[in-house]
Amino acid sequence: MSIFENFKEKLGFVDKQIKGQDLDIEETVNEEIDFWTDLDESDSAAYSRLEKYWNNINVTNWNPNTPWSGAFVSYILRDHGFKGDGLHANYVEDVIDGQYPGWKAYNVPFNTYGENWIEVNVGDVFVKSRPGGFKAGHGDVVYRVDVPGQKAYLIGGNIGDTLSTHVLNLRDGMARFSGDSSNDYDVVLKKEKKSHGWITIALAGGLAWMFLR
């Protein structure tokens, strides 16, 4: 039994088109990739980097062997209204409960066709359960999307004691998910697409002007 099963039941099926916004995380991700090249958590040089991740979420009781993938995701998204947590399950639950304004959680609808699909955006967080306990999980962040090539590039921390990147196949040139059997994510977290409030204000102003003529 996993808490992610509870999340999926609570979220239900995707029954519409879901679109998000791309987040500006490329520079941060590239810095992390450069830093961790040929380095792992046991190297003394890694300590200060891990300390940054944990300080970002105000955690002090850690050591270099403490699983840090949740802290890594939180650090990458720190400037985008993502307060984060050391446990992936905790931040997923907080998003579902509305504690991260602008963020939404969805079931990952693989093998979904028709009009029900979720666009993949830079900054999306894909999370899955893993063995090790009720709340055990892992999360990866999308840092690049190549729609013509129908691929999304994800990065995660604490894989083999270092950073790891991999490719998620998309479908139909519209950043739909494919039915790629290599994927086993349960939930995707997305920053909602910004609404153009000024358009609403302008329209309301225009209507008011018409009625006052």
ABEGO torsion letter per residue (X at the ends): XBAAAAAAAAAEBBABBBBBBBBBAAAAAAAAAAAABGBBAABAAAAAAAAAAAAAAGBABBBAABBAAAAAAAAAAAAAGBAEBABAAAAAAAAAAGABBGBBBBBBBBGBBEABBBBBBBGBBBBBBBBGEAABBBBBBBABBBAAAGBBBBBBBGBGGBBBBBBBBBBGGAGBBBABAABABABBBBBBBBBBAAAAAAAAAAAAAAAAX
